[in-house]
């Protein structure tokens, strides 16, 4: 279904009809949080150090993966990192406050990464910074629905094609490592591999994790194998959760400002804290039984910023879309068997 075809008690936004891992994962965690973030478009008006560092880290890491793990390339990687980081934290005083997620430690971490993996990695880079979409078939009406994605890197070695996904964290815990096994993100990305490359050459994904700590950084690789049987089970799961979102939108149609409660996008009290921090919507969520009565403008400390996954195509190095691959910058894939032709 297309949400734009219906009338709602709040203004429709064209991002509602674009689904990706971020939105689906938020819906699985808490539907009311999904409502605030993706229906109303509310987000904090101050930069989040974890998100800012993650974006900056990805910029530098992409350069290293594409051009080679050398100290010379670390210099360029740091320039890319600092450019992104300084957009949100422009002064060195702010950098010191954000340690260990600061440029100084990023430089240390990039050098550590080169030392650790430059003689270990034997893969060939297929593409980096890949944006696009992939289709799944909905069981409810046999229609095709697109899921939008942004993949850090697709590489190839003797095991076949696999995703190299960069992640940063603050603590290496069993929970942090275990979350990637069932992460929708890696399933969506692997589904894209199965959709664009030979099925018998698909391996899965590896989480390329960096834990930033004042006591010393840690770099880990977490293999996440994805078999065809696992992918079929995931397709069932994802179709279920997309159906839940369809149902929530249909329920929202019938909600009114005068209702004592909003009978759509219910709260999940098990998701009120994340990494020992309260949800950013915690106070307004529990103070307002019907958010429709207060949603004319964002609360103090928030701003409008709708998440549009398709906007990532502007900065992507390659576009995987509608079954076709378009490369803005051609990677050296001459040795990759499936791409020689």
Secondary structure, 3 states (H helix, E strand, C coil): CCHHHCCCCCCCCHHHHCEEHHHHHHHHHCHHHHHHHHHCCEEECCCCHHHHHHHHHHHHHHHHHHHCCCHHHHHHHHHHHHHHHHHHCCCHHHHHHCCCCCHHHHHHHHHHHHHHHCCCCCCEEEEEEEEEEEEEECCCCCCEEEEEEEEEEEEEECCEEEEEEEEEECCCCHHHHHCCCCCHHHHHHHHHHHHHCCHHHEEEEEEEEEECCCCCCEEEEEEEECCHHHHHHHHHHHHHHHHHHHHHHHHHHCCCCCCCCCCCCCCCHHHCEECCEECCCHHHHHHCCCHHHCCCCCCCCEEECCCCHHHHHHCCCEEEECCEEEECCCCCCCCCHHHCC
